[in-house]
Amino acid sequence: MGVFVLLPLVLPLTAWPIARLAAHRLHPRAATRLLTGVGLVLSVCSTLCLGLLAIVGTAQLPGNPLPDAWADPQVRAAVPRDEVVGRAAIGALGCAAWACAALLLRHHRVRRRAARALHGLRGTTVAVLRDPVPYARTLPARGSRRGRIVVSTGMLAALGPSERRALFAHERAHLGARHHRHLLLAGLAARANPFLRPLRTGVAYSVERWADEEAAARVGDRRVTARAVARAALLAGTVPAAASGAALPAFAAVGPVPRRVAALLEPAPAVRRWPPTFTAAGLAAWAAAAGAAASAMSSAGSAVTLIALLRAATPL
């Protein structure tokens, strides 16, 4: 395997330029799907890589439960600097597992807390809470259900009729496209490998831009949608964090509002499944696909090689 076994751990370093180019050059829907897919592949490959290295490291520990033959010099020679890398991988894999479990637990707690806050209200798609604090949230549902939109009377009172239409269209776009799943997968990928944090930030921004574009198309006026986004962000910015997130925390990041408003004041982006190759967006998309493929092939090759070595070293 040699140094190639470490390739899936360092390939996510390309996440920053890929996320930046995708967010600026691709349609938000394409950017969301590309960044989520690439992040998922790279995180799975890096986790597999850590698992392979942890096997070599665990086999060297005294009293380990693995067969003694797995610490054979031929097996250890497959990993560069196995005495350091193998043991470090054990701690890194444990930290990644703990971080992913903590995110899933927090996600579950947010769902439960939001469901308790809505207990007793009519089961309509839109739930209006009598609260002077301005906020608007989505509460995704499990399975095939569409979820609910939660909005306060404070937010509705601050927006005009056309801006309310844009607000509800924005939140419905979140529910319809199940943006919470993209955000959860990107969050898990970033916790599995910290180098993938730019992809998580890019997904958080692109899902908001995706919902903005859907809202602008439904309302039929990009300026009204831009005004609604700016006004809602200003209202949310005046609310203390403890007040706005105590009962119904947001399921999606707001994203850089000035960039979102500026994008809405421009013509609608072209919808393409894949950008032209000889453009910045096309090169970023192909680089992301190539990096994910290289990481997957490196992880698969290392796994097959290590399994073959372990089988050869293990006595019948």
C-alpha positions as CSV (number, residue, x, y, z in Angstrom):
1,M,0.0,0.0,0.0
2,G,2.7,2.5,1.0
3,V,1.9,6.2,1.1
4,F,-1.1,5.6,-1.1
5,V,-3.0,4.4,1.9
6,L,-2.9,7.9,3.2
7,L,-4.3,9.5,0.0
8,P,-7.9,9.5,1.2
9,L,-6.9,11.4,4.3
10,V,-5.3,14.3,2.3
11,L,-7.5,14.5,-0.7
12,P,-10.2,16.4,1.2
13,L,-7.7,19.3,1.3
14,T,-9.1,20.2,-2.1
15,A,-12.5,20.9,-0.5
16,W,-11.9,24.6,-0.1
17,P,-11.4,25.6,-3.8
18,I,-14.1,23.1,-4.9
19,A,-16.6,24.5,-2.5
20,R,-15.8,28.1,-3.4
21,L,-16.0,27.6,-7.1
22,A,-19.2,25.5,-6.9
23,A,-21.0,28.1,-4.7
24,H,-20.1,30.9,-7.1
25,R,-20.3,29.2,-10.5
26,L,-22.9,26.4,-10.3
27,H,-26.6,26.5,-10.0
28,P,-27.5,26.2,-6.3
29,R,-29.2,22.8,-6.8
30,A,-26.3,21.4,-8.7
31,A,-23.8,22.8,-6.2
32,T,-25.7,21.3,-3.3
33,R,-25.9,17.8,-4.8
34,L,-22.2,17.9,-6.0
35,L,-20.8,19.1,-2.6
36,T,-22.9,16.7,-0.6
37,G,-22.0,13.7,-2.8
38,V,-18.3,14.5,-2.9
39,G,-18.3,15.1,0.9
40,L,-20.0,11.8,1.5
41,V,-17.6,9.8,-0.7
42,L,-14.5,11.5,0.7
43,S,-15.6,11.0,4.3
44,V,-16.5,7.3,3.8
45,C,-13.1,6.7,2.1
46,S,-11.1,8.6,4.8
47,T,-13.0,6.7,7.5
48,L,-12.2,3.4,5.8
49,C,-8.6,4.5,5.6
50,L,-8.5,5.3,9.3
51,G,-10.1,1.9,10.0
52,L,-7.3,0.1,8.0
53,L,-4.6,2.0,9.8
54,A,-6.3,1.4,13.2
55,I,-6.2,-2.3,12.6
56,V,-2.5,-2.2,12.1
57,G,-2.1,0.0,15.1
58,T,-4.3,-2.1,17.4
59,A,-2.5,-5.3,16.4
60,Q,0.7,-3.8,17.9
61,L,-0.8,-3.0,21.3
62,P,-0.1,-5.5,24.2
63,G,-3.2,-7.5,25.1
64,N,-5.0,-6.6,21.9
65,P,-8.0,-8.9,20.9
66,L,-6.7,-9.3,17.3
67,P,-4.7,-12.3,16.1
68,D,-0.9,-11.9,16.9
69,A,-0.1,-12.8,13.3
70,W,-1.7,-9.4,12.2
71,A,1.3,-7.7,13.8
72,D,3.5,-9.6,11.4
73,P,6.4,-7.5,9.9
74,Q,5.0,-8.1,6.4
75,V,1.6,-6.6,7.4
76,R,3.3,-3.6,9.2
77,A,5.5,-2.9,6.3
78,A,2.4,-2.1,4.2
79,V,1.9,1.0,6.3
80,P,4.5,3.8,6.3
81,R,5.8,4.5,9.8
82,D,3.3,2.0,11.2
83,E,4.4,2.5,14.8
84,V,3.2,6.1,14.8
85,V,0.6,6.2,12.1
86,G,-1.2,3.1,13.3
87,R,-1.6,4.2,16.8
88,A,-2.5,7.8,15.8
89,A,-5.3,6.3,13.6
90,I,-6.9,4.7,16.6
91,G,-7.4,8.0,18.4
92,A,-8.5,9.8,15.2
93,L,-11.0,7.1,14.4
94,G,-12.4,7.3,17.9
95,C,-12.7,11.1,17.8
96,A,-14.5,10.9,14.4
97,A,-16.9,8.4,15.7
98,W,-17.6,10.5,18.9
99,A,-18.2,13.6,16.8
100,C,-20.6,12.0,14.4
101,A,-22.5,10.4,17.3
102,A,-22.7,13.8,19.0
103,L,-24.1,15.4,15.9
104,L,-26.8,12.7,15.5
105,L,-27.7,13.0,19.1
106,R,-28.1,16.7,18.9
107,H,-30.1,16.4,15.7
108,H,-32.5,14.0,17.5
109,R,-32.8,16.3,20.5
110,V,-33.6,19.3,18.3
111,R,-36.4,17.3,16.6
112,R,-37.8,16.3,20.0
113,R,-37.7,19.8,21.4
114,A,-39.3,21.3,18.4
115,A,-42.0,18.6,18.4
116,R,-42.8,19.4,22.1
117,A,-43.0,23.1,21.3
118,L,-45.7,22.3,18.6
119,H,-47.6,19.8,20.7
120,G,-51.3,20.6,20.8
121,L,-51.3,22.8,17.6
122,R,-53.4,21.8,14.6
123,G,-51.6,19.5,12.2
124,T,-51.4,21.9,9.3
125,T,-48.4,22.5,7.1
126,V,-47.9,26.0,8.5
127,A,-47.9,26.5,12.3
128,V,-48.2,30.2,13.5
129,L,-47.0,30.8,17.0
130,R,-48.1,33.8,19.0
131,D,-44.7,35.1,19.7
132,P,-43.4,38.7,19.2
133,V,-39.9,37.3,18.5
134,P,-39.5,37.2,14.7
135,Y,-38.4,33.8,13.4
136,A,-39.3,31.3,10.7
137,R,-38.2,27.6,10.8
138,T,-38.9,24.4,9.1
139,L,-39.6,21.2,11.0
140,P,-38.8,18.2,8.7
141,A,-40.9,15.1,9.2
142,R,-39.9,11.5,9.1
143,G,-40.6,9.2,6.2
144,S,-42.7,10.5,3.3
145,R,-44.4,13.3,5.3
146,R,-43.6,16.8,4.2
147,G,-43.0,18.4,7.5
148,R,-44.1,21.8,8.9
149,I,-43.3,25.5,8.6
150,V,-43.2,27.3,11.9
151,V,-43.4,31.1,11.9
152,S,-44.0,33.6,14.6
153,T,-46.6,36.4,14.6
154,G,-43.7,38.8,15.1
155,M,-42.2,37.8,11.7
156,L,-45.5,37.9,9.9
157,A,-46.2,41.4,11.2
158,A,-42.9,42.7,10.0
159,L,-43.3,41.5,6.4
160,G,-45.7,42.7,3.7
161,P,-48.0,40.4,1.8
162,S,-45.7,39.8,-1.1
163,E,-42.7,39.3,1.3
164,R,-44.7,36.7,3.2
165,R,-45.4,34.8,0.0
166,A,-41.6,34.7,-0.6
167,L,-40.9,33.6,3.0
168,F,-43.4,30.7,2.8
169,A,-42.1,29.7,-0.7
170,H,-38.6,29.7,0.7
171,E,-39.5,27.5,3.6
172,R,-41.6,25.2,1.4
173,A,-38.6,24.8,-0.9
174,H,-36.5,23.6,2.1
175,L,-39.1,21.0,3.0
176,G,-39.8,19.9,-0.6
177,A,-36.2,19.3,-1.5
178,R,-35.4,17.9,2.0
179,H,-32.5,20.2,2.5
180,H,-32.1,19.0,6.1
181,R,-30.7,15.7,4.7
182,H,-28.0,17.4,2.7
183,L,-27.1,19.5,5.8
184,L,-26.9,16.4,8.0
185,L,-24.8,14.4,5.6
186,A,-22.4,17.4,5.1
187,G,-22.2,17.8,8.8
188,L,-21.4,14.1,9.3
189,A,-18.7,14.3,6.6
190,A,-17.1,17.3,8.2
191,R,-16.9,15.6,11.6
192,A,-15.5,12.4,10.0
193,N,-12.7,14.5,8.4
194,P,-12.2,18.1,9.5
195,F,-10.7,18.9,6.1
196,L,-14.3,18.7,4.7
197,R,-15.6,21.6,6.7
198,P,-15.5,23.9,3.6
199,L,-17.9,21.5,1.9
200,R,-20.3,21.7,4.9
201,T,-20.2,25.5,4.7
202,G,-20.7,25.4,1.0
203,V,-23.8,23.1,1.4
204,A,-25.2,25.4,4.1
205,Y,-25.0,28.3,1.7
206,S,-26.1,26.5,-1.4
207,V,-29.3,25.1,0.1
208,E,-30.3,28.7,1.1
209,R,-29.6,29.9,-2.4
210,W,-31.6,26.9,-3.8
211,A,-34.5,27.9,-1.7
212,D,-34.1,31.6,-2.6
213,E,-34.3,30.7,-6.3
214,E,-37.3,28.5,-5.8
215,A,-39.0,31.3,-3.9
216,A,-38.2,33.8,-6.6
217,A,-39.6,31.6,-9.3
218,R,-42.9,31.0,-7.4
219,V,-43.3,34.7,-6.5
220,G,-42.3,35.8,-9.9
221,D,-40.3,38.8,-8.6
222,R,-36.7,38.5,-7.7
223,R,-36.5,41.9,-6.0
224,V,-39.4,41.1,-3.7
225,T,-37.7,37.9,-2.7
226,A,-34.4,39.7,-2.1
227,R,-36.2,42.3,0.0
228,A,-37.9,39.5,2.0
229,V,-34.6,37.7,2.6
230,A,-32.9,41.0,3.7
231,R,-35.7,42.1,6.0
232,A,-36.1,38.6,7.6
233,A,-32.3,38.5,8.2
234,L,-32.3,42.0,9.8
235,L,-35.2,41.0,12.0
236,A,-33.5,37.7,13.0
237,G,-30.2,39.6,13.7
238,T,-31.9,41.8,16.4
239,V,-33.0,38.7,18.4
240,P,-30.8,37.4,21.1
241,A,-29.5,33.9,20.4
242,A,-31.1,32.5,23.6
243,A,-34.5,33.9,22.6
244,S,-34.5,32.8,19.0
245,G,-33.1,29.3,19.6
246,A,-34.7,28.3,22.9
247,A,-37.7,26.5,21.6
248,L,-37.3,26.1,17.9
249,P,-33.7,26.0,16.7
250,A,-33.0,26.5,13.0
251,F,-32.6,23.4,10.9
252,A,-30.6,25.3,8.2
253,A,-28.0,28.0,8.3
254,V,-28.9,31.4,7.0
255,G,-25.7,31.8,5.0
256,P,-24.0,35.1,4.0
257,V,-27.1,37.3,3.5
258,P,-25.4,40.1,1.4
259,R,-24.3,37.5,-1.1
260,R,-27.7,35.9,-1.3
261,V,-29.4,39.3,-1.8
262,A,-26.9,40.3,-4.5
263,A,-27.5,37.0,-6.3
264,L,-31.3,37.6,-6.2
265,L,-30.8,41.1,-7.8
266,E,-29.0,39.5,-10.7
267,P,-30.7,37.4,-13.5
268,A,-31.6,33.8,-12.6
269,P,-28.7,31.4,-13.0
270,A,-28.8,28.9,-15.8
271,V,-30.0,25.4,-14.8
272,R,-27.5,22.8,-16.0
273,R,-27.0,19.2,-14.9
274,W,-23.2,19.6,-15.6
275,P,-21.3,22.8,-16.4
276,P,-19.2,23.1,-19.6
277,T,-15.8,21.5,-19.1
278,F,-13.6,24.4,-20.1
279,T,-15.0,26.8,-17.5
280,A,-14.0,27.4,-13.8
281,A,-17.2,25.6,-12.7
282,G,-16.6,22.7,-15.1
283,L,-13.0,22.3,-13.9
284,A,-14.1,22.4,-10.3
285,A,-16.8,19.8,-10.9
286,W,-14.4,17.5,-12.8
287,A,-11.7,18.0,-10.1
288,A,-14.3,17.1,-7.4
289,A,-15.3,14.0,-9.3
290,A,-11.7,13.0,-10.0
291,G,-10.7,13.5,-6.4
292,A,-13.7,11.4,-5.1
293,A,-12.9,8.6,-7.6
294,A,-9.2,8.6,-6.7
295,S,-10.0,8.5,-3.0
296,A,-12.5,5.7,-3.5
297,M,-10.0,3.7,-5.7
298,S,-7.2,4.2,-3.2
299,S,-9.4,3.1,-0.3
300,A,-10.6,0.1,-2.1
301,G,-7.1,-0.9,-3.2
302,S,-5.7,-0.5,0.3
303,A,-8.5,-2.5,1.8
304,V,-8.1,-5.4,-0.7
305,T,-4.3,-5.4,-0.2
306,L,-4.5,-5.3,3.6
307,I,-7.2,-8.0,3.7
308,A,-5.0,-10.2,1.5
309,L,-2.0,-9.6,3.8
310,L,-4.0,-10.4,6.9
311,R,-5.4,-13.6,5.4
312,A,-1.9,-14.7,4.4
313,A,-0.5,-13.9,7.8
314,T,-3.3,-15.6,9.8
315,P,-2.6,-19.3,10.3
316,L,-5.4,-21.7,9.3
